[in-house]
Amino acid sequence: MTMEPLTRAEAVDQLVTETGRAPEVAEAMVRDYLAETSDRLGYSVHRWGLDSEDVAEIRRDYEWVDYERGETPAKARDRAAEYAADWGDIASVSDPSESPGYAAHADRQASRWVARAQTFEPVDDLERARHAVAAAHGPDPVYQAADADIAEADGWSS
């Protein structure tokens, strides 16, 4: 399978088409992806070409950042760490024998938000996210989520 290189503008256009986001939001998603990749590799990749795999990764990794409300990736990671802790709490008190589907859902959500909190994280923030999740799985869970808290943390309504 040959992947055709895309210009930055083409990648933005593809994200606009695939996600329905405004062009300036798609541009921010591409900019953040290139900045994170540069940080990870230790040198600038802002002049590199992109391909469909990059666009898919951008869509997957950045679509949950609420750019429209002015959320930065750093704020999104903080939010994700909170959601990871909340879902970890929910998962720790969910009884798979009573509701196997919901218990599995809570586990998946906790894992999803942990991954989002870790995405493009420096080590200190990564450790903070891990500690938040570890605290949620402690021996004496006290958090009992209401349905509204669950819906809000997951972004869906009941």
Order of alpha helices (4+ residues) and beta strands (2+ residues): alpha-alpha-alpha-alpha-alpha-alpha-alpha
